[in-house]
Amino acid sequence: MATSHPEASDPSSPEFQIVLKALVDIYRPILEEDLKRAGDLDALGEEARQAPPDCEAELAAAQRLLGGFPDDEVVFALLPPQARELLGPIERWRWLLLHIRCCMIFGWLVCRRPRTFRLSAYYLYRYWLCVRQAVGTPVTPGHLTELERRDLDILVAALAKAYRPFVSDQLASIDFTAGLADAVADGQIDCDEGEEEAAAVFERLMTVDTTRALLGEKAFDAHSREPWFWFYQCWCMCATRFGCCLARAKNLIDVYRCLVRYWFCLRDCFRPLTCELSGPQGCIAEVVNPAIPALVVPIHGTAAGLGFVRYVLEWSTDNIVWHAANFVYPPVPPGNTVQGNSPVTGGLLAYLDSTLLNAGTYFVRLTVYGANQTLPPCGPIIFGVFKKDVRILGVDGNFTLDSTPFDPAARFIDHVPALCTRAAGDFEASFGTCLQIWGAAFVGGCDDSQKIKRYTLDYKPGYVTDCATAGWSNFWTVEFSTAAQYRDINMRTDTSVLTANWVPDCLVQVPFPPYCLLSDPQALLSPSSWSSNVGGCQLSGLYTLRLVLEDTLGNSYCDTQRVWIDNKPITALVQINAVPKCADLFVSQFALPPDCSVPWPLPVSGIAYDEYIDDTLLPLTRPNDNFDYYVVSVEKQGGPTISIPISIPLSGPPCFHGTSRVGDPGTRCGVPTVPTVIGTLTQFDLRAVDPTCRTSLPYPVPPGFALERGECCVYIFHLTVYDRTARPCGVSHATADWPVKICNDLPPV
């Protein structure tokens, strides 16, 4: 809002004097009452006791001050000539004047107290009630219709989106205080600090959706067709800021200044439609905007004026082909990618989302659309985008993070599916053996003097966010030095494989022998993996990976990523306690009685165990508990294989997966530490090997698996134990076998 017009302090305008007198006349009795109270302190105390402060008294005070300002005569003196001509007779828009008073009262209420979101939501509710009264569709508090409640929900959600950037800025100021003391001491911060930020909340709140919810669908459809409806939003914004200014006024001099700002704010609504781009210029480094989230370049300028409707930005790399994509327009959040819907004067027009754009030179132009005209595109401005993309984005093909890649606490997520009685869930993932690290390690874009020199990858125990701490162990270093190495094919951008090494490449190819006229032994980065199974316990636990990039000017950039590494062994052991391995097992010893209606259980024992990743770190739950499941099967020599149920519920299908550990190998990291424990893996129902009784089982037994009575055959019991660790070049399971010779010695039927 303009405040520096040369006429701002000139009281000679008759119209301005009319408005000023009307405003002072409102303040005069209020000031006289306070002066009278100052002369009778006893009466002051008695009045304070009899009339304690409450919400209705506050609203009554707002109504007394602004509920009748301006009246029919004063409003025409207040408005600029263009507005008077546009609006016409007041009988056509009296509801609008009532609405503008609601805007002023809303600004006054919100700004007269320390602002919280919940309190602002209450004042927004009272504002909504005031507007609905103004347009002739009053709302009954406490008895909202379903449609009214929906509109109120829309307004509160819009307020949250408008309020969030204000809170985020305050939190950022608290978290990053470097230079704040100097700014205060040098006079860069004074008592006017925060005025524009507070006003920006009102501006972000004024959208088409909130206007529709304020007025109601019927009133919005009726009034939005008016040729002056665009001016309504500008007037309401000026009135809200005027009310906010009055709430902070300490004397009549401040009141006068508020009126001057209001006066010229309304006249700014009718300045000619303006299109202007002011920045960025030169070399600009993209920055992280977590609210989008993206790497962005802010675009500043002016898109405002008489009959403003919208504006659109476009970018180009050659000043010939233009693209309207990749722009995120305020308010952010939520932002939109289509157009700017609110006028901007010397401020942020949009963010250029440069996350997937290349470094280099960009052209940006702006087109402003009005109610009756469209300005030719202004610009272009020309700037270079300097990309600093140093991020770890994935490990072993897992790119699923529970937060943005810019969050140092982001975790890789593993979806554990439901299995038998185990519920599904999302947990932090673990990785083992050889690890491929994916991400970006790139700087450059404005000139050739600043480019990558090397990048390194390191690891450190625990979760660490400070790259400067000691104790990192390097496992990869990639140096850039030759022209062949600086080719685009070797630039680590977006989701490149970071763990890589130089290999030969042909630089000059020909379609005939020898097919390559010039080769370089270290010209191409080739994907490879880091063998993480090193050190004690083969490097298992919670670790932090660190990516450090150094450029040719000596600058250093860093990113960290927490990751669970699991190189602990999996143990699988299976045995039949009833008989030694390869010995004869007679069905008659377990068919007691040999009745098909009852099971003939053969206990299958063993160990199905996956060591916890870090036994010292509690709780021993996922991701530290990385056990997945085990399965037991029986293979008939020369015949089919069947899976053995781990459990058979009273209702529902059998469960063929054991989701809990069984037994204990007695070792940790390969060293005996506790007694070995053999447990029961499952029970094998020997009816499965009898052709007469196999159909009595609650699961199918394929033909050819059973033994005719009087026959013997070798059967092999298999156990496989799995964990959840992603091991693309290792083994994420363990197996064990136990062969026996089963004889169906039951008498013939």
DOKOL-696087 format. One line per 10 residues: number of its first residue (from 1); their letters; for each residue x, y, z of C-alpha. Coordinates in nm, 2 decimals, padded with zeros to 4 digits. Layout:
BEGIN
NUM = a = X Y Z; ...;
***
This chain:
BEGIN
1 = matshpeasd = 00.00 00.00 00.00; 00.14 00.34 -00.10; 00.24 00.58 00.18; 00.49 00.81 00.02; 00.28 01.03 -00.21; 00.39 01.39 -00.20; 00.03 01.51 -00.14; 00.00 01.28 00.16; 00.04 01.57 00.42; -00.15 01.83 00.22;
11 = psspefqivl = -00.48 01.90 00.40; -00.61 02.14 00.13; -00.82 01.88 -00.06; -01.19 01.95 00.03; -01.28 01.59 00.00; -01.00 01.47 00.23; -01.11 01.74 00.48; -01.46 01.60 00.48; -01.34 01.25 00.55; -01.10 01.37 00.82;
21 = kalvdiyrpi = -01.36 01.57 01.00; -01.60 01.28 00.99; -01.34 01.05 01.14; -01.23 01.30 01.41; -01.60 01.36 01.50; -01.62 00.98 01.58; -01.31 01.00 01.80; -01.41 01.33 01.97; -01.68 01.19 02.21; -01.47 00.88 02.28;
31 = leedlkragd = -01.17 01.10 02.38; -01.40 01.34 02.58; -01.54 01.04 02.78; -01.19 00.93 02.86; -01.09 01.28 02.96; -01.39 01.29 03.19; -01.29 00.96 03.35; -00.94 01.10 03.41; -01.10 01.36 03.63; -01.30 01.12 03.85;
41 = ldalgeearq = -01.08 00.82 03.94; -01.34 00.67 04.18; -01.60 00.67 03.91; -01.34 00.51 03.67; -01.28 00.23 03.91; -01.65 00.17 03.97; -01.72 00.16 03.59; -01.43 -00.09 03.54; -01.58 -00.32 03.81; -01.93 -00.30 03.68;
51 = appdceaela = -01.83 -00.35 03.31; -01.55 -00.61 03.30; -01.40 -00.66 02.95; -01.58 -00.92 02.73; -01.60 -01.01 02.36; -01.94 -00.83 02.31; -01.80 -00.51 02.46; -01.51 -00.53 02.23; -01.73 -00.57 01.93; -01.95 -00.29 02.05;
61 = aaqrllggfp = -01.65 -00.06 02.07; -01.55 -00.16 01.71; -01.91 -00.10 01.59; -01.92 00.25 01.76; -01.59 00.35 01.60; -01.63 00.21 01.25; -01.99 00.09 01.22; -02.11 00.42 01.07; -01.80 00.53 00.89; -01.81 00.64 00.62;
71 = ddevvfallp = -02.17 00.75 00.58; -02.34 00.83 00.24; -02.19 01.18 00.21; -01.84 01.09 00.34; -01.81 00.78 00.12; -01.83 00.99 -00.20; -01.56 01.22 -00.06; -01.35 00.93 00.03; -01.36 00.75 -00.30; -01.16 00.86 -00.60;
81 = pqarellgpi = -01.35 01.00 -00.90; -01.30 00.68 -01.10; -01.47 00.48 -00.83; -01.77 00.71 -00.81; -01.82 00.68 -01.18; -01.77 00.31 -01.18; -02.01 00.24 -00.89; -02.29 00.48 -00.98; -02.58 00.56 -00.75; -02.53 00.43 -00.39;
91 = erwrwlllhi = -02.86 00.25 -00.39; -02.71 -00.01 -00.62; -02.42 -00.09 -00.39; -02.53 00.00 -00.04; -02.46 -00.36 00.06; -02.10 -00.30 -00.05; -02.06 -00.01 00.19; -02.19 -00.22 00.47; -01.95 -00.49 00.37; -01.65 -00.24 00.37;
101 = rccmifgwlv = -01.74 -00.15 00.73; -01.71 -00.52 00.82; -01.37 -00.52 00.66; -01.26 -00.23 00.87; -01.39 -00.38 01.19; -01.22 -00.71 01.11; -00.88 -00.54 01.06; -00.93 -00.34 01.38; -01.02 -00.65 01.59; -00.74 -00.86 01.46;
111 = crrprtfrls = -00.47 -00.60 01.51; -00.56 -00.46 01.85; -00.43 -00.77 02.04; -00.13 -01.00 02.02; -00.23 -01.22 01.73; -00.28 -01.59 01.76; -00.43 -01.82 01.49; -00.72 -01.93 01.72; -00.81 -01.57 01.81; -00.79 -01.47 01.44;
121 = ayylyrywlc = -01.02 -01.75 01.36; -01.27 -01.62 01.61; -01.26 -01.27 01.46; -01.29 -01.42 01.11; -01.61 -01.58 01.23; -01.75 -01.25 01.35; -01.64 -01.09 01.02; -01.83 -01.36 00.83; -02.14 -01.29 01.05; -02.11 -00.92 00.97;
131 = vrqavgtpvt = -02.08 -00.98 00.59; -02.37 -01.21 00.58; -02.58 -00.95 00.76; -02.46 -00.69 00.50; -02.56 -00.89 00.20; -02.90 -00.97 00.34; -02.85 -01.34 00.43; -02.80 -01.33 00.81; -02.66 -01.63 00.99; -02.80 -01.75 01.33;
141 = pghltelerr = -02.51 -01.82 01.56; -02.53 -02.17 01.71; -02.77 -02.29 01.44; -02.57 -02.31 01.13; -02.70 -02.49 00.83; -02.49 -02.76 00.66; -02.41 -02.52 00.38; -02.32 -02.23 00.62; -02.09 -02.47 00.81; -01.92 -02.57 00.49;
151 = dldilvaala = -01.85 -02.20 00.40; -01.71 -02.14 00.75; -01.48 -02.44 00.72; -01.36 -02.30 00.39; -01.28 -01.96 00.55; -01.10 -02.12 00.85; -00.89 -02.34 00.62; -00.81 -02.03 00.40; -00.70 -01.84 00.71; -00.47 -02.13 00.81;
161 = kayrpfvsdq = -00.30 -02.12 00.47; -00.27 -01.74 00.48; -00.14 -01.75 00.84; 00.11 -02.03 00.80; 00.38 -01.82 00.61; 00.37 -01.56 00.89; 00.43 -01.82 01.15; 00.70 -01.99 00.94; 00.88 -01.66 00.91; 00.87 -01.61 01.28;
171 = lasidftagl = 01.00 -01.96 01.35; 01.28 -01.91 01.10; 01.38 -01.58 01.27; 01.39 -01.77 01.60; 01.59 -02.06 01.46; 01.84 -01.85 01.26; 01.94 -01.55 01.46; 02.28 -01.50 01.29; 02.30 -01.13 01.20; 01.98 -01.03 01.38;
181 = adavadgqid = 02.16 -00.84 01.65; 02.36 -00.65 01.40; 02.04 -00.56 01.20; 01.89 -00.42 01.52; 02.20 -00.23 01.62; 02.24 -00.09 01.27; 01.89 00.04 01.25; 01.77 -00.20 00.99; 01.50 -00.32 01.22; 01.28 -00.06 01.41;
191 = cdegeeeaaa = 00.93 -00.03 01.54; 00.78 -00.06 01.19; 00.90 -00.42 01.17; 00.63 -00.67 01.07; 00.38 -00.42 00.93; 00.40 -00.56 00.58; 00.41 -00.92 00.70; 00.10 -00.87 00.90; -00.08 -00.70 00.60; 00.03 -00.99 00.38;
201 = vferlmtvdt = -00.19 -01.22 00.59; -00.50 -01.02 00.48; -00.39 -01.02 00.12; -00.34 -01.40 00.12; -00.68 -01.44 00.27; -00.85 -01.25 -00.01; -00.91 -01.51 -00.28; -01.20 -01.60 -00.50; -01.29 -01.91 -00.29; -01.29 -01.71 00.04;
211 = trallgekaf = -01.50 -01.43 -00.12; -01.75 -01.69 -00.24; -01.76 -01.84 00.12; -01.79 -01.49 00.28; -02.08 -01.38 00.06; -02.25 -01.71 00.01; -02.31 -01.88 -00.32; -02.62 -01.69 -00.42; -02.49 -01.34 -00.33; -02.15 -01.42 -00.50;
221 = dahsrepwfw = -02.32 -01.52 -00.82; -02.54 -01.21 -00.82; -02.27 -00.95 -00.74; -01.97 -01.10 -00.91; -02.13 -01.00 -01.25; -02.11 -00.63 -01.16; -01.85 -00.44 -01.37; -01.71 -00.29 -01.05; -01.67 -00.63 -00.86; -01.29 -00.62 -00.92;
231 = fyqcwcmcat = -01.28 -00.29 -00.72; -01.46 -00.46 -00.43; -01.16 -00.68 -00.34; -00.92 -00.38 -00.36; -01.14 -00.16 -00.15; -01.19 -00.43 00.11; -00.82 -00.49 00.13; -00.76 -00.11 00.19; -01.03 -00.10 00.45; -00.90 -00.40 00.64;
241 = rfgcclarak = -00.55 -00.24 00.65; -00.71 00.09 00.76; -00.89 -00.08 01.05; -00.56 -00.26 01.14; -00.38 00.08 01.14; -00.64 00.24 01.36; -00.62 -00.04 01.61; -00.25 00.05 01.66; -00.30 00.43 01.66; -00.18 00.59 01.99;
251 = nlidvyrclv = -00.31 00.94 01.92; -00.49 01.15 01.66; -00.17 01.21 01.47; -00.15 00.83 01.41; -00.52 00.83 01.31; -00.45 01.11 01.06; -00.16 00.90 00.91; -00.38 00.60 00.89; -00.64 00.79 00.69; -00.38 00.93 00.46;
261 = rywfclrdcf = -00.27 00.57 00.38; -00.63 00.46 00.33; -00.69 00.76 00.10; -00.40 00.67 -00.13; -00.46 00.30 -00.11; -00.80 00.35 -00.27; -00.64 00.57 -00.54; -00.38 00.31 -00.61; -00.67 00.07 -00.70; -00.72 00.30 -01.01;
271 = rpltcelsgp = -00.37 00.36 -01.13; -00.31 00.23 -01.49; -00.27 -00.14 -01.54; 00.10 -00.19 -01.48; 00.34 -00.47 -01.59; 00.69 -00.46 -01.46; 00.96 -00.72 -01.38; 01.23 -00.62 -01.14; 01.42 -00.93 -01.05; 01.62 -01.14 -01.03;
281 = qgciaevvnp = 01.92 -01.01 -01.22; 02.26 -01.15 -01.28; 02.35 -01.48 -01.12; 02.09 -01.62 -00.88; 02.13 -01.92 -00.66; 01.81 -02.13 -00.63; 01.69 -02.18 -00.27; 01.48 -02.44 -00.09; 01.12 -02.36 -00.03; 00.99 -02.64 00.20;
291 = aipalvvpih = 00.63 -02.52 00.16; 00.61 -02.62 -00.20; 00.85 -02.82 -00.16; 01.10 -02.74 -00.43; 01.42 -02.56 -00.53; 01.30 -02.22 -00.64; 01.40 -01.88 -00.78; 01.18 -01.59 -00.67; 01.05 -01.36 -00.94; 00.96 -01.00 -00.83;
301 = gtaaglgfvr = 00.78 -00.72 -01.00; 00.45 -00.54 -01.04; 00.12 -00.66 -01.18; -00.16 -00.43 -01.07; -00.38 -00.14 -01.16; -00.72 -00.04 -01.30; -00.94 -00.35 -01.37; -00.67 -00.60 -01.27; -00.79 -00.96 -01.33; -00.48 -01.18 -01.34;
311 = yvlewstdni = -00.12 -01.22 -01.45; 00.09 -01.50 -01.61; 00.47 -01.56 -01.61; 00.66 -01.75 -01.88; 01.02 -01.87 -01.90; 01.25 -01.95 -02.19; 01.61 -02.06 -02.24; 01.64 -01.90 -02.59; 01.40 -01.60 -02.58; 01.20 -01.78 -02.86;
321 = vwhaanfvyp = 01.01 -02.08 -02.72; 00.82 -01.99 -02.40; 00.68 -02.21 -02.12; 00.41 -02.11 -01.87; 00.48 -02.42 -01.65; 00.70 -02.44 -01.34; 00.57 -02.13 -01.17; 00.41 -02.14 -00.83; 00.20 -01.83 -00.76; 00.12 -01.68 -00.41;
331 = pvppgntvqg = -00.01 -01.73 -00.16; 00.23 -02.01 -00.08; 00.10 -02.23 00.07; -00.11 -02.35 -00.10; 00.01 -02.18 -00.42; -00.12 -02.25 -00.77; 00.06 -02.32 -01.10; -00.18 -02.15 -01.34; -00.18 -01.77 -01.28; -00.15 -01.49 -01.02;
341 = nspvtgglla = -00.50 -01.39 -00.90; -00.41 -01.10 -00.67; -00.24 -00.77 -00.77; 00.12 -00.73 -00.67; 00.31 -00.40 -00.63; 00.69 -00.43 -00.62; 00.67 -00.77 -00.46; 00.68 -01.15 -00.51; 00.50 -01.25 -00.83; 00.58 -01.62 -00.82;
351 = yldstllnag = 00.85 -01.88 -00.76; 01.01 -02.05 -01.05; 01.03 -02.41 -00.96; 01.38 -02.49 -01.08; 01.41 -02.84 -00.92; 01.40 -03.02 -01.26; 01.54 -02.74 -01.47; 01.90 -02.72 -01.58; 02.15 -02.46 -01.47; 02.21 -02.18 -01.71;
361 = tyfvrltvyg = 02.06 -01.86 -01.86; 01.69 -01.80 -01.84; 01.45 -01.54 -01.98; 01.13 -01.45 -01.79; 00.84 -01.24 -01.92; 00.52 -01.12 -01.76; 00.17 -01.06 -01.90; -00.10 -00.87 -01.71; -00.47 -00.91 -01.79; -00.73 -00.65 -01.70;
371 = anqtlppcgp = -01.10 -00.63 -01.72; -01.10 -00.44 -02.05; -00.74 -00.48 -02.17; -00.44 -00.70 -02.18; -00.09 -00.55 -02.17; 00.18 -00.67 -02.40; 00.43 -00.90 -02.22; 00.68 -00.69 -02.03; 01.04 -00.80 -02.00; 01.21 -01.02 -02.04;
381 = iifgvfkkdv = 01.45 -01.02 -01.76; 01.76 -01.23 -01.80; 01.94 -01.41 -01.52; 02.16 -01.71 -01.47; 02.04 -01.99 -01.24; 02.32 -02.12 -01.02; 02.23 -02.48 -00.91; 02.37 -02.61 -00.59; 02.22 -02.96 -00.58; 02.39 -03.17 -00.31;
391 = rilgvdgnft = 02.14 -03.43 -00.18; 02.12 -03.80 -00.09; 01.79 -03.91 -00.24; 01.79 -04.29 -00.23; 01.96 -04.60 -00.12; 01.94 -04.93 -00.32; 01.64 -04.80 -00.52; 01.44 -04.69 -00.22; 01.34 -04.32 -00.27; 01.04 -04.32 -00.04;
401 = ldstpfdpaa = 01.11 -04.07 00.24; 00.86 -03.98 00.52; 00.95 -03.61 00.47; 01.12 -03.39 00.20; 01.48 -03.46 00.09; 01.57 -03.12 00.25; 01.47 -03.25 00.60; 01.78 -03.39 00.78; 01.55 -03.61 00.99; 01.39 -03.77 00.68;
411 = rfidhvpalc = 01.38 -04.15 00.69; 01.36 -04.41 00.42; 01.03 -04.60 00.45; 00.97 -04.98 00.41; 00.61 -05.10 00.37; 00.57 -05.42 00.57; 00.26 -05.60 00.43; 00.00 -05.78 00.64; 00.09 -06.15 00.69; -00.14 -06.39 00.87;
421 = traagdfeas = -00.20 -06.23 01.21; 00.07 -05.96 01.15; -00.08 -05.62 01.07; 00.06 -05.40 00.78; 00.27 -05.09 00.86; 00.52 -04.84 00.74; 00.86 -04.85 00.91; 01.21 -04.71 00.86; 01.39 -04.93 00.61; 01.72 -05.10 00.65;
431 = fgtclqiwga = 01.99 -05.18 00.39; 02.29 -05.42 00.39; 02.59 -05.56 00.21; 02.65 -05.35 -00.10; 02.48 -05.01 -00.11; 02.41 -04.79 -00.41; 02.37 -04.43 -00.30; 02.15 -04.22 -00.53; 02.12 -03.84 -00.54; 02.28 -03.52 -00.68;
441 = afvggcddsq = 02.63 -03.37 -00.65; 02.64 -03.07 -00.87; 02.72 -02.70 -00.87; 02.73 -02.45 -01.16; 02.53 -02.26 -01.41; 02.65 -01.90 -01.42; 03.01 -01.92 -01.54; 03.28 -02.18 -01.58; 03.49 -02.06 -01.29; 03.27 -02.23 -01.03;
451 = kikrytldyk = 03.21 -02.60 -01.09; 03.26 -02.92 -00.91; 03.61 -03.03 -00.80; 03.53 -03.35 -00.61; 03.26 -03.51 -00.40; 03.31 -03.76 -00.11; 03.08 -04.00 00.07; 03.14 -04.08 00.44; 02.96 -04.26 00.72; 02.94 -04.22 01.09;
461 = pgyvtdcata = 02.77 -04.41 01.37; 02.44 -04.27 01.50; 02.21 -04.00 01.37; 02.41 -03.68 01.30; 02.31 -03.36 01.12; 02.62 -03.15 01.17; 02.86 -03.22 00.88; 03.14 -03.05 01.07; 03.16 -03.29 01.35; 03.46 -03.53 01.38;
471 = gwsnfwtvef = 03.46 -03.91 01.34; 03.35 -03.96 00.98; 03.49 -04.26 00.78; 03.53 -04.20 00.41; 03.43 -04.48 00.17; 03.42 -04.29 -00.17; 03.60 -04.00 -00.33; 03.55 -03.89 -00.69; 03.78 -03.62 -00.84; 03.70 -03.41 -01.15;
481 = staaqyrdin = 04.00 -03.27 -01.33; 04.00 -03.34 -01.71; 03.78 -03.20 -01.99; 03.65 -03.55 -02.05; 03.55 -03.59 -01.69; 03.36 -03.25 -01.70; 03.13 -03.37 -01.98; 02.75 -03.35 -01.91; 02.72 -03.73 -01.90; 02.93 -03.73 -01.58;
491 = mrtdtsvlta = 02.74 -03.46 -01.39; 02.57 -03.61 -01.09; 02.22 -03.44 -01.11; 01.87 -03.54 -01.00; 01.89 -03.91 -00.90; 02.23 -04.02 -01.03; 02.43 -04.30 -00.88; 02.67 -04.12 -00.65; 02.90 -04.42 -00.56; 03.09 -04.44 -00.89;
501 = nwvpdclvqv = 03.44 -04.48 -01.03; 03.61 -04.37 -01.35; 03.63 -04.62 -01.64; 03.75 -04.58 -02.00; 03.54 -04.42 -02.26; 03.57 -04.35 -02.63; 03.57 -03.98 -02.71; 03.59 -04.00 -03.09; 03.39 -04.28 -03.24; 03.39 -04.38 -03.61;
511 = pfppycllsd = 03.16 -04.64 -03.79; 03.45 -04.84 -03.92; 03.75 -05.02 -03.77; 03.91 -04.94 -03.53; 03.57 -04.77 -03.44; 03.74 -04.54 -03.18; 04.00 -04.29 -03.27; 04.05 -04.14 -02.93; 03.98 -04.30 -02.59; 04.05 -04.19 -02.23;
521 = pqallspssw = 04.12 -04.44 -01.95; 03.93 -04.22 -01.69; 03.65 -04.05 -01.88; 03.32 -04.20 -01.77; 03.16 -04.25 -01.43; 03.04 -04.60 -01.39; 02.78 -04.70 -01.13; 02.91 -04.92 -00.85; 02.83 -05.01 -00.49; 02.98 -04.96 -00.15;
531 = ssnvggcqls = 03.05 -05.28 00.04; 02.91 -05.19 00.38; 02.99 -05.53 00.55; 03.31 -05.41 00.70; 03.44 -05.36 01.06; 03.30 -05.50 01.38; 02.97 -05.69 01.34; 03.01 -05.60 00.97; 02.88 -05.24 01.03; 02.53 -05.28 01.16;
541 = glytlrlvle = 02.32 -05.02 01.33; 02.19 -04.66 01.28; 02.44 -04.46 01.07; 02.45 -04.13 00.90; 02.57 -04.09 00.54; 02.75 -03.77 00.45; 02.78 -03.63 00.10; 03.03 -03.34 00.07; 03.09 -03.15 -00.25; 03.38 -02.91 -00.30;
551 = dtlgnsycdt = 03.38 -02.66 -00.59; 03.67 -02.50 -00.78; 03.65 -02.18 -00.58; 03.70 -02.37 -00.25; 03.34 -02.37 -00.13; 03.20 -02.68 00.04; 02.85 -02.81 00.04; 02.71 -03.09 00.24; 02.40 -03.32 00.29; 02.34 -03.59 00.54;
561 = qrvwidnkpi = 02.10 -03.88 00.54; 02.02 -04.13 00.83; 02.01 -04.49 00.73; 01.99 -04.82 00.91; 02.25 -05.07 00.80; 02.19 -05.44 00.87; 02.48 -05.69 00.81; 02.38 -05.92 01.09; 02.36 -06.29 01.01; 02.03 -06.48 00.97;
571 = talvqinavp = 02.02 -06.83 01.13; 01.82 -07.12 00.99; 01.83 -07.47 01.14; 01.57 -07.74 01.10; 01.55 -08.09 01.25; 01.32 -08.38 01.32; 01.38 -08.47 01.68; 01.21 -08.81 01.64; 01.48 -08.95 01.41; 01.83 -08.86 01.30;
581 = kcadlfvsqf = 01.90 -08.70 00.97; 01.85 -08.96 00.68; 01.70 -09.22 00.92; 01.38 -09.41 00.88; 01.06 -09.26 01.01; 00.75 -09.49 01.04; 00.41 -09.33 01.00; 00.25 -09.59 01.24; 00.45 -09.44 01.53; 00.25 -09.11 01.49;
591 = alppdcsvpw = -00.09 -09.22 01.36; -00.23 -09.28 01.70; -00.49 -09.39 01.62; -00.46 -09.43 01.24; -00.79 -09.24 01.20; -00.82 -08.99 00.91; -01.04 -08.76 01.12; -00.76 -08.66 01.37; -00.41 -08.52 01.29; -00.09 -08.73 01.30;
601 = plpvsgiayd = 00.15 -08.46 01.42; 00.52 -08.48 01.36; 00.70 -08.19 01.55; 00.95 -08.00 01.33; 01.21 -07.82 01.54; 01.49 -07.57 01.47; 01.59 -07.21 01.48; 01.45 -06.93 01.27; 01.64 -06.62 01.40; 01.76 -06.29 01.27;
611 = eyiddtllpl = 01.98 -06.09 01.50; 01.86 -05.75 01.61; 02.05 -05.48 01.42; 02.17 -05.32 01.75; 02.11 -05.52 02.07; 02.20 -05.22 02.28; 01.95 -04.98 02.13; 01.60 -05.00 02.28; 01.32 -05.06 02.20; 01.39 -05.38 02.01;
621 = trpndnfdyy = 01.12 -05.30 01.75; 01.13 -05.21 01.38; 01.36 -05.11 01.22; 01.59 -05.25 01.48; 01.39 -05.57 01.48; 01.43 -05.66 01.11; 01.29 -06.02 01.13; 01.04 -06.09 00.85; 00.91 -06.45 00.85; 01.01 -06.81 00.80;
631 = vvsvekqggp = 00.85 -07.09 00.59; 00.88 -07.47 00.62; 00.82 -07.70 00.32; 00.85 -08.07 00.25; 00.99 -08.21 -00.08; 00.93 -08.57 -00.19; 01.23 -08.70 -00.36; 01.14 -08.70 -00.73; 00.80 -08.56 -00.65; 00.62 -08.24 -00.56;
641 = tisipisipl = 00.68 -08.00 -00.27; 00.42 -07.87 -00.02; 00.43 -07.59 00.23; 00.36 -07.68 00.59; 00.12 -07.45 00.78; 00.28 -07.27 01.08; -00.06 -07.24 01.24; -00.42 -07.36 01.16; -00.68 -07.12 01.30; -01.02 -07.25 01.40;
651 = sgppcfhgts = -01.17 -07.04 01.13; -01.01 -06.90 00.81; -00.73 -07.03 00.59; -00.41 -07.19 00.74; -00.11 -06.96 00.78; 00.21 -07.07 00.60; 00.44 -06.80 00.74; 00.59 -06.78 01.08; 00.62 -06.41 01.17; 00.80 -06.46 01.51;
661 = rvgdpgtrcg = 01.15 -06.58 01.58; 01.19 -06.94 01.70; 01.48 -07.05 01.91; 01.82 -06.88 01.95; 02.15 -06.97 01.78; 02.34 -06.86 02.10; 02.58 -06.63 01.90; 02.59 -06.26 01.84; 02.80 -06.13 01.55; 02.93 -06.49 01.51;
671 = vptvptvigt = 03.05 -06.51 01.87; 02.89 -06.76 02.12; 02.73 -06.55 02.40; 02.42 -06.73 02.53; 02.30 -07.09 02.54; 02.16 -07.23 02.21; 01.78 -07.28 02.21; 01.60 -07.51 01.98; 01.23 -07.44 01.94; 00.93 -07.58 01.76;
681 = ltqfdlravd = 00.89 -07.44 01.41; 00.56 -07.62 01.32; 00.38 -07.96 01.32; 00.38 -08.17 01.01; 00.06 -08.37 00.97; 00.17 -08.71 00.84; -00.18 -08.77 00.70; -00.04 -08.57 00.40; 00.18 -08.87 00.30; -00.11 -09.12 00.33;
691 = ptcrtslpyp = -00.32 -09.15 00.01; -00.63 -09.24 00.21; -00.62 -08.96 00.46; -00.45 -08.67 00.26; -00.79 -08.52 00.16; -00.88 -08.48 00.53; -00.62 -08.20 00.57; -00.74 -07.83 00.57; -00.51 -07.75 00.28; -00.45 -07.92 -00.05;
701 = vppgfalerg = -00.20 -08.20 -00.10; -00.10 -08.25 -00.47; -00.12 -08.59 -00.63; 00.21 -08.78 -00.62; 00.31 -08.65 -00.28; 00.16 -08.93 -00.07; 00.30 -09.29 -00.03; 00.11 -09.60 -00.09; 00.08 -09.81 00.22; 00.38 -10.03 00.25;
711 = eccvyifhlt = 00.61 -09.79 00.05; 00.91 -09.58 00.17; 01.06 -09.26 00.01; 01.30 -08.99 00.11; 01.14 -08.65 00.21; 01.34 -08.34 00.27; 01.23 -08.08 00.52; 01.33 -07.72 00.41; 01.34 -07.41 00.63; 01.39 -07.06 00.49;
721 = vydrtarpcg = 01.42 -06.76 00.71; 01.39 -06.40 00.58; 01.45 -06.05 00.71; 01.34 -05.71 00.57; 01.68 -05.58 00.47; 01.73 -05.47 00.11; 02.04 -05.66 -00.01; 02.06 -05.62 -00.39; 02.40 -05.80 -00.41; 02.37 -06.01 -00.09;
731 = vshatadwpv = 02.14 -06.27 00.05; 01.84 -06.16 00.26; 01.75 -06.52 00.38; 01.91 -06.83 00.52; 01.81 -07.19 00.45; 01.85 -07.54 00.62; 01.75 -07.89 00.52; 01.67 -08.22 00.71; 01.62 -08.53 00.49; 01.44 -08.84 00.64;
741 = kicndlppv = 01.31 -09.16 00.49; 00.94 -09.19 00.56; 00.78 -09.53 00.55; 00.40 -09.56 00.53; 00.38 -09.88 00.73; 00.01 -09.86 00.80; -00.19 -10.17 00.71; -00.37 -10.16 00.37; -00.73 -10.03 00.37;
***
